[in-house]
Amino acid sequence: MKKHHTEEQILGILKEAEMGKALPDILRQHAISSGTFYRWR
């Protein structure tokens, strides 16, 4: 499986969610599924 995001990018995306940004906006902006987000989390 090909990785599309680096560890630094993943941490940045998770940090956005912690800061209160709306999850649907994060998912759309970074082109990830909710399953991927929760797996990273």
N, CA, C and O atoms as CSV, one atom per row, in Angstrom:
chain,resi,resn,atom,element,x,y,z
A,1,MET,N,N,0.833,-1.182,0.000
A,1,MET,CA,C,0.000,0.000,0.000
A,1,MET,C,C,0.881,1.250,0.000
A,1,MET,O,O,1.862,1.336,0.739
A,2,LYS,N,N,0.523,2.182,-0.814
A,2,LYS,CA,C,1.301,3.405,-0.968
A,2,LYS,C,C,0.886,4.450,0.071
A,2,LYS,O,O,-0.302,4.704,0.266
A,3,LYS,N,N,1.867,5.046,0.729
A,3,LYS,CA,C,1.572,6.092,1.711
A,3,LYS,C,C,1.465,7.431,0.995
A,3,LYS,O,O,2.321,7.791,0.187
A,4,HIS,N,N,0.414,8.150,1.303
A,4,HIS,CA,C,0.197,9.449,0.681
A,4,HIS,C,C,0.529,10.609,1.619
A,4,HIS,O,O,0.704,11.743,1.173
A,5,HIS,N,N,0.613,10.327,2.897
A,5,HIS,CA,C,0.895,11.374,3.873
A,5,HIS,C,C,2.094,10.972,4.722
A,5,HIS,O,O,2.235,9.813,5.112
A,6,THR,N,N,2.953,11.945,5.001
A,6,THR,CA,C,4.097,11.694,5.869
A,6,THR,C,C,3.628,11.741,7.333
A,6,THR,O,O,2.518,12.182,7.631
A,7,GLU,N,N,4.496,11.279,8.228
A,7,GLU,CA,C,4.151,11.329,9.650
A,7,GLU,C,C,3.890,12.765,10.105
A,7,GLU,O,O,2.987,13.019,10.901
A,8,GLU,N,N,4.687,13.692,9.593
A,8,GLU,CA,C,4.512,15.102,9.970
A,8,GLU,C,C,3.145,15.619,9.518
A,8,GLU,O,O,2.488,16.361,10.247
A,9,GLN,N,N,2.720,15.226,8.315
A,9,GLN,CA,C,1.420,15.664,7.815
A,9,GLN,C,C,0.293,15.075,8.658
A,9,GLN,O,O,-0.675,15.763,8.981
A,10,ILE,N,N,0.424,13.799,9.010
A,10,ILE,CA,C,-0.594,13.141,9.828
A,10,ILE,C,C,-0.715,13.839,11.176
A,10,ILE,O,O,-1.823,14.103,11.644
A,11,LEU,N,N,0.416,14.138,11.801
A,11,LEU,CA,C,0.384,14.836,13.089
A,11,LEU,C,C,-0.264,16.209,12.955
A,11,LEU,O,O,-1.008,16.632,13.841
A,12,GLY,N,N,0.010,16.901,11.867
A,12,GLY,CA,C,-0.604,18.209,11.624
A,12,GLY,C,C,-2.109,18.108,11.462
A,12,GLY,O,O,-2.853,18.951,11.964
A,13,ILE,N,N,-2.555,17.075,10.761
A,13,ILE,CA,C,-3.988,16.870,10.556
A,13,ILE,C,C,-4.670,16.561,11.884
A,13,ILE,O,O,-5.743,17.093,12.168
A,14,LEU,N,N,-4.061,15.710,12.691
A,14,LEU,CA,C,-4.632,15.389,14.004
A,14,LEU,C,C,-4.659,16.616,14.906
A,14,LEU,O,O,-5.593,16.800,15.687
A,15,LYS,N,N,-3.630,17.459,14.794
A,15,LYS,CA,C,-3.571,18.687,15.600
A,15,LYS,C,C,-4.707,19.643,15.203
A,15,LYS,O,O,-5.297,20.302,16.060
A,16,GLU,N,N,-5.008,19.712,13.896
A,16,GLU,CA,C,-6.123,20.556,13.442
A,16,GLU,C,C,-7.417,20.126,14.122
A,16,GLU,O,O,-8.206,20.965,14.556
A,17,ALA,N,N,-7.631,18.826,14.211
A,17,ALA,CA,C,-8.848,18.310,14.836
A,17,ALA,C,C,-8.872,18.650,16.322
A,17,ALA,O,O,-9.921,19.002,16.862
A,18,GLU,N,N,-7.728,18.546,16.980
A,18,GLU,CA,C,-7.646,18.880,18.407
A,18,GLU,C,C,-7.972,20.344,18.644
A,18,GLU,O,O,-8.541,20.700,19.676
A,19,MET,N,N,-7.615,21.186,17.699
A,19,MET,CA,C,-7.828,22.624,17.852
A,19,MET,C,C,-9.269,23.030,17.574
A,19,MET,O,O,-9.624,24.201,17.711
A,20,GLY,N,N,-10.104,22.060,17.182
A,20,GLY,CA,C,-11.526,22.343,17.053
A,20,GLY,C,C,-12.030,22.545,15.636
A,20,GLY,O,O,-13.196,22.893,15.448
A,21,LYS,N,N,-11.198,22.340,14.643
A,21,LYS,CA,C,-11.663,22.482,13.266
A,21,LYS,C,C,-12.665,21.368,12.960
A,21,LYS,O,O,-12.502,20.242,13.429
A,22,ALA,N,N,-13.687,21.674,12.186
A,22,ALA,CA,C,-14.734,20.703,11.869
A,22,ALA,C,C,-14.159,19.511,11.104
A,22,ALA,O,O,-13.439,19.679,10.119
A,23,LEU,N,N,-14.484,18.320,11.566
A,23,LEU,CA,C,-13.939,17.103,10.975
A,23,LEU,C,C,-14.267,16.959,9.483
A,23,LEU,O,O,-13.376,16.607,8.709
A,24,PRO,N,N,-15.507,17.216,9.049
A,24,PRO,CA,C,-15.774,17.090,7.606
A,24,PRO,C,C,-14.890,18.005,6.756
A,24,PRO,O,O,-14.496,17.640,5.648
A,25,ASP,N,N,-14.584,19.186,7.273
A,25,ASP,CA,C,-13.705,20.110,6.552
A,25,ASP,C,C,-12.289,19.562,6.457
A,25,ASP,O,O,-11.646,19.668,5.412
A,26,ILE,N,N,-11.804,18.980,7.541
A,26,ILE,CA,C,-10.460,18.393,7.555
A,26,ILE,C,C,-10.379,17.245,6.557
A,26,ILE,O,O,-9.438,17.163,5.767
A,27,LEU,N,N,-11.372,16.358,6.597
A,27,LEU,CA,C,-11.369,15.197,5.707
A,27,LEU,C,C,-11.373,15.622,4.245
A,27,LEU,O,O,-10.637,15.072,3.426
A,28,ARG,N,N,-12.204,16.600,3.928
A,28,ARG,CA,C,-12.307,17.083,2.543
A,28,ARG,C,C,-11.015,17.762,2.110
A,28,ARG,O,O,-10.527,17.509,1.009
A,29,GLN,N,N,-10.460,18.609,2.946
A,29,GLN,CA,C,-9.256,19.372,2.617
A,29,GLN,C,C,-8.063,18.458,2.345
A,29,GLN,O,O,-7.263,18.727,1.449
A,30,HIS,N,N,-7.943,17.374,3.121
A,30,HIS,CA,C,-6.776,16.507,3.004
A,30,HIS,C,C,-7.052,15.224,2.212
A,30,HIS,O,O,-6.178,14.367,2.083
A,31,ALA,N,N,-8.269,15.104,1.689
A,31,ALA,CA,C,-8.671,13.956,0.859
A,31,ALA,C,C,-8.445,12.628,1.575
A,31,ALA,O,O,-7.823,11.713,1.035
A,32,ILE,N,N,-8.964,12.538,2.804
A,32,ILE,CA,C,-8.883,11.285,3.549
A,32,ILE,C,C,-10.296,10.873,3.968
A,32,ILE,O,O,-11.204,11.701,4.032
A,33,SER,N,N,-10.463,9.587,4.250
A,33,SER,CA,C,-11.759,9.094,4.708
A,33,SER,C,C,-11.826,9.186,6.231
A,33,SER,O,O,-10.810,9.343,6.907
A,34,SER,N,N,-13.037,9.086,6.747
A,34,SER,CA,C,-13.182,9.115,8.205
A,34,SER,C,C,-12.503,7.890,8.823
A,34,SER,O,O,-11.958,7.978,9.923
A,35,GLY,N,N,-12.532,6.753,8.129
A,35,GLY,CA,C,-11.861,5.551,8.620
A,35,GLY,C,C,-10.370,5.750,8.770
A,35,GLY,O,O,-9.772,5.322,9.757
A,36,THR,N,N,-9.770,6.404,7.785
A,36,THR,CA,C,-8.332,6.694,7.843
A,36,THR,C,C,-8.025,7.612,9.016
A,36,THR,O,O,-7.073,7.384,9.761
A,37,PHE,N,N,-8.835,8.647,9.174
A,37,PHE,CA,C,-8.618,9.586,10.273
A,37,PHE,C,C,-8.652,8.865,11.618
A,37,PHE,O,O,-7.766,9.061,12.451
A,38,TYR,N,N,-9.671,8.031,11.833
A,38,TYR,CA,C,-9.799,7.356,13.124
A,38,TYR,C,C,-8.723,6.300,13.330
A,38,TYR,O,O,-8.350,6.019,14.469
A,39,ARG,N,N,-8.220,5.711,12.255
A,39,ARG,CA,C,-7.105,4.762,12.373
A,39,ARG,C,C,-5.841,5.503,12.818
A,39,ARG,O,O,-5.085,5.002,13.651
A,40,TRP,N,N,-5.616,6.685,12.267
A,40,TRP,CA,C,-4.454,7.489,12.662
A,40,TRP,C,C,-4.569,7.908,14.118
A,40,TRP,O,O,-3.584,7.930,14.856
A,41,ARG,N,N,-5.774,8.236,14.511
A,41,ARG,CA,C,-6.034,8.738,15.847
A,41,ARG,C,C,-5.724,7.659,16.852
A,41,ARG,O,O,-5.876,7.873,18.054
